[in-house]
Amino acid sequence: MTYRIKTVSERTGIPRPTLLAWERRYQITSPDRQDGNNYRVYSEEDVALLVEVKALVDGGMRVSEALAQVRQRRQHQDDGSLRRAREALLEALLALDREGADAVGAGLDTVPFTEIIHQVYLPLVRALGTGWAAGSVTVAQEHYASEYVRARLAAMLLRLGSGPVGGPTALCAGLPGDRHELGLLSAAVELALRGYRVYYLGADVPIADLVGTIAAHPPVALCLSRVLPGEAGAIGDYLRAARAAAGDALVIAGGEGLAGLALPEGVRGVAALADLGEAVRR
């Protein structure tokens, strides 16, 4: 999908004159020209890059430094290096070795957030679940490692400033009775990278509180998550109430706890975090 400069400015929070100045001075993006009218058109990748740069600039970094850091992050990382990082991080976390885990994390500073999420953190969490089920990982180890990952994901969202001020609003919430939030938090980071202004409500959100938040901050996208299995009727009632409150917003629901359930009309199911981008584009 492509966007004109007005839309890019709205999604990123970068004023049009500033965006044009950055293009002239830093070649931050090289938008194509639309046939027939010569309008600038920007890609999803352009928008994601601009959001990351603006977040760093808002944090006090110079534009040139922010751009260099983001481009360095985006350099290709082979699967082997990230697999080794994941294995080393898992080993450190199972040993409750925070210093060792932080050392591995420091080596990921130049890797794009999306690659860290999809190739390091989420596979690591799945490995923890498999190990716990097999009896090779204790509850204490699983909690320690999961909390570390949660903190790192929260730091990503904080670094992005929850997305650009003035961007399309996205609300992220977990269904009641489920404290699992790593997938939901990962989705929040992905949405912020795509130019959304994210309101992250966390796990276990009662429907009354969700409806009240929707009324106060009407979203363009509402993302809901359920990891643990639950009573189908109660889950369906929650999703229908959320759908009704969300008006014209896109409502997306995902998580293992929804597998096999018939979702209410108007609620788009995603089987995995990787499907979120396609759902949002549609």
C-alpha distance (Angstrom), angle and dihedral (degrees) to the residues before:
residue distance angle dihedral
M1 . . .
T2 3.81 . .
Y3 3.81 132.3 .
R4 3.79 137.1 -156.9
I5 3.79 119.7 -123.1
K6 3.82 94.0 -100.0
T7 3.80 91.2 58.1
V8 3.80 92.1 44.0
S9 3.80 90.3 52.4
E10 3.81 90.8 50.8
R11 3.83 94.1 46.7
T12 3.80 96.3 45.9
G13 3.79 100.7 34.6
I14 3.81 90.5 -127.2
P15 3.83 112.1 133.3
R16 3.80 114.0 -121.1
P17 3.84 95.0 -115.5
T18 3.82 90.4 50.1
L19 3.79 91.7 49.2
L20 3.82 91.4 51.0
A21 3.81 90.5 47.2
W22 3.82 91.3 51.5
E23 3.80 90.0 50.6
R24 3.82 92.1 51.5
R25 3.78 96.7 43.6
Y26 3.81 104.0 32.8
Q27 3.83 104.5 18.1
I28 3.79 85.0 -129.9
T29 3.81 91.2 164.5
S30 3.79 134.9 7.0
P31 3.81 104.4 -151.4
D32 3.77 119.9 -161.3
R33 3.79 120.9 -120.1
Q34 3.79 120.1 -115.6
D35 3.79 114.7 -121.8
G36 3.77 114.9 -108.4
N37 3.81 100.0 14.6
N38 3.83 103.4 37.5
Y39 3.83 92.4 -132.2
R40 3.79 117.1 161.0
V41 3.81 112.9 -105.8
Y42 3.79 122.8 -165.3
S43 3.81 129.5 -159.3
E44 3.82 129.6 -133.1
E45 3.80 87.1 -105.0
D46 3.83 90.5 55.1
V47 3.81 90.8 52.1
A48 3.82 92.8 48.1
L49 3.82 91.3 50.1
L50 3.81 92.2 49.2
V51 3.80 91.8 50.1
E52 3.81 91.5 52.5
V53 3.81 92.8 47.3
K54 3.80 93.3 47.8
A55 3.81 91.3 50.2
L56 3.80 90.3 56.1
V57 3.82 92.8 44.1
D58 3.80 90.6 50.5
G59 3.80 86.5 53.4
G60 3.80 91.2 59.1
M61 3.80 103.3 -90.3
R62 3.80 122.0 133.1
V63 3.80 115.9 -109.6
S64 3.80 93.7 -115.7
E65 3.81 91.7 50.3
A66 3.80 92.9 46.0
L67 3.79 92.3 49.5
A68 3.81 92.2 48.4
Q69 3.80 91.0 50.3
V70 3.80 94.2 48.4
R71 3.79 92.6 47.1
Q72 3.78 90.6 48.9
R73 3.80 89.4 52.0
R74 3.77 89.5 52.6
Q75 3.77 95.1 55.5
H76 3.76 111.2 119.5
Q77 3.78 115.1 -86.3
D78 3.80 116.4 -163.6
D79 3.78 117.5 -129.9
G80 3.81 90.6 -118.2
S81 3.80 95.0 62.6
L82 3.79 92.8 47.4
R83 3.79 91.4 45.9
R84 3.80 89.7 53.6
A85 3.80 90.4 47.8
R86 3.81 90.3 50.4
E87 3.80 92.3 49.9
A88 3.81 91.9 47.9
L89 3.80 91.6 47.7
L90 3.79 92.3 49.4
E91 3.81 91.3 49.4
A92 3.80 91.5 50.8
L93 3.80 93.8 46.9
L94 3.80 93.7 48.8
A95 3.80 87.2 53.4
L96 3.84 89.6 49.2
D97 3.81 86.2 -121.6
R98 3.80 103.2 155.0
E99 3.81 94.0 174.0
G100 3.79 91.0 52.8
A101 3.80 91.8 47.3
D102 3.81 91.4 49.5
A103 3.80 90.2 50.7
V104 3.80 90.1 55.1
G105 3.79 90.2 45.8
A106 3.79 91.4 52.4
G107 3.78 88.4 58.4
L108 3.80 89.4 59.5
D109 3.80 95.0 57.6
T110 3.81 92.7 105.6
V111 3.81 95.2 46.3
P112 3.84 118.4 98.4
F113 3.78 113.9 -104.6
T114 3.79 92.9 -119.7
E115 3.81 92.1 56.2
I116 3.80 92.0 48.3
I117 3.80 90.2 51.0
H118 3.80 97.4 46.0
Q119 3.79 100.7 35.1
V120 3.80 103.0 32.1
Y121 3.79 117.1 17.9
L122 3.80 103.8 36.0
P123 3.83 95.2 43.6
L124 3.81 88.1 47.0
V125 3.80 91.0 53.5
R126 3.81 90.7 49.1
A127 3.82 89.4 50.8
L128 3.80 89.3 52.4
G129 3.80 90.8 52.9
T130 3.79 92.1 48.3
G131 3.80 91.3 48.2
W132 3.79 92.6 48.8
A133 3.80 91.4 50.1
A134 3.81 89.9 50.0
G135 3.79 92.7 47.8
S136 3.81 95.0 -116.5
V137 3.82 94.0 108.1
T138 3.81 121.3 55.0
V139 3.78 124.9 -139.3
A140 3.81 89.1 -111.8
Q141 3.80 92.1 53.4
E142 3.80 92.1 46.6
H143 3.80 92.4 50.0
Y144 3.80 93.2 46.7
A145 3.80 93.7 49.5
S146 3.81 94.4 43.0
E147 3.80 91.6 50.6
Y148 3.80 90.0 51.3
V149 3.81 91.1 52.7
R150 3.81 91.1 45.6
A151 3.81 90.4 53.1
R152 3.81 91.9 49.7
L153 3.81 92.3 49.5
A154 3.80 90.7 47.7
A155 3.81 88.5 51.3
M156 3.81 89.4 53.9
L157 3.80 91.3 53.0
L158 3.79 90.6 46.6
R159 3.80 91.3 49.5
L160 3.80 89.2 53.2
G161 3.79 90.2 50.2
S162 3.82 88.1 -123.6
G163 3.79 86.8 -70.4
P164 3.80 130.9 -58.7
V165 3.77 121.2 -35.4
G166 3.79 106.2 -111.6
G167 3.79 94.0 24.8
P168 3.81 120.1 130.4
T169 3.79 108.5 -72.7
A170 3.80 121.9 -111.3
L171 3.81 123.8 -175.4
C172 3.81 119.1 -157.7
A173 3.81 120.3 -165.4
G174 3.78 140.0 159.4
L175 3.80 122.3 -133.1
P176 3.83 119.0 -108.3
G177 3.78 120.8 -85.0
D178 3.80 95.1 32.2
R179 3.82 124.2 93.7
H180 3.80 95.6 -176.9
E181 3.79 110.3 114.5
L182 3.81 110.8 153.1
G183 3.79 93.9 102.3
L184 3.80 91.3 45.0
L185 3.79 92.0 48.8
S186 3.81 89.9 48.8
A187 3.81 88.7 52.9
A188 3.81 90.0 51.6
V189 3.81 90.5 54.8
E190 3.81 91.0 48.3
L191 3.80 91.2 51.4
A192 3.81 92.6 48.4
L193 3.81 89.0 52.0
R194 3.79 88.4 53.4
G195 3.79 92.2 56.5
Y196 3.80 100.7 -95.4
R197 3.79 122.8 139.3
V198 3.79 99.7 -127.8
Y199 3.79 126.5 -150.4
Y200 3.79 103.1 -166.7
L201 3.80 109.8 -160.1
G202 3.79 96.5 175.1
A203 3.79 130.0 -144.8
D204 3.81 131.6 -29.2
V205 3.83 98.6 25.6
P206 3.84 115.4 175.2
I207 3.78 114.2 -129.3
A208 3.82 93.1 -119.2
D209 3.79 91.1 56.5
L210 3.80 91.8 46.2
V211 3.79 92.6 50.3
G212 3.81 90.5 48.7
T213 3.80 91.7 51.1
I214 3.81 91.4 48.5
A215 3.80 89.2 53.4
A216 3.81 92.3 49.7
H217 3.82 95.9 42.2
P218 3.82 109.0 23.9
P219 3.80 106.5 -152.8
V220 3.75 133.0 -143.0
A221 3.81 87.6 -153.1
L222 3.81 130.2 24.1
C223 3.82 115.6 -164.1
L224 3.80 118.7 -165.7
S225 3.80 129.3 -175.1
R226 3.80 138.0 -164.6
V227 3.82 120.9 175.1
L228 3.80 103.2 166.9
P229 3.81 120.5 65.6
G230 3.79 114.4 -106.0
E231 3.78 144.6 169.5
A232 3.79 106.9 -55.6
G233 3.79 94.8 -142.9
A234 3.80 94.3 53.1
I235 3.80 91.8 46.4
G236 3.79 90.9 49.7
D237 3.82 92.1 49.2
Y238 3.81 90.6 51.3
L239 3.79 93.6 49.4
R240 3.81 92.7 46.9
A241 3.80 91.6 50.5
A242 3.80 90.8 48.3
R243 3.80 90.9 47.9
A244 3.80 91.6 51.0
A245 3.80 92.9 48.2
A246 3.80 94.2 46.8
G247 3.80 95.1 65.9
D248 3.81 110.8 -170.3
A249 3.81 94.1 -5.7
L250 3.77 122.2 120.9
V251 3.82 107.3 -107.8
I252 3.81 116.0 -154.9
A253 3.80 124.9 -177.5
G254 3.78 127.9 -173.1
G255 3.77 144.6 155.7
E256 3.80 137.8 99.0
G257 3.79 91.4 -86.2
L258 3.81 90.1 68.6
A259 3.80 95.5 50.5
G260 3.79 111.7 126.3
L261 3.81 94.3 9.1
A262 3.79 122.1 122.5
L263 3.79 105.5 -121.1
P264 3.80 119.9 -141.7
E265 3.77 118.7 -99.9
G266 3.77 111.6 -81.3
V267 3.82 95.3 27.5
R268 3.78 113.0 109.8
G269 3.80 114.4 -148.9
V270 3.79 122.3 -145.7
A271 3.78 119.0 -163.5
A272 3.81 95.0 -158.4
L273 3.79 140.8 9.1
A274 3.81 89.0 -106.0
D275 3.83 87.9 67.1
L276 3.82 93.3 56.9
G277 3.80 95.2 85.0
E278 3.79 92.7 53.5
A279 3.81 91.1 47.6
V280 3.81 91.8 51.4
R281 3.81 92.9 46.8
R282 3.80 90.7 53.6
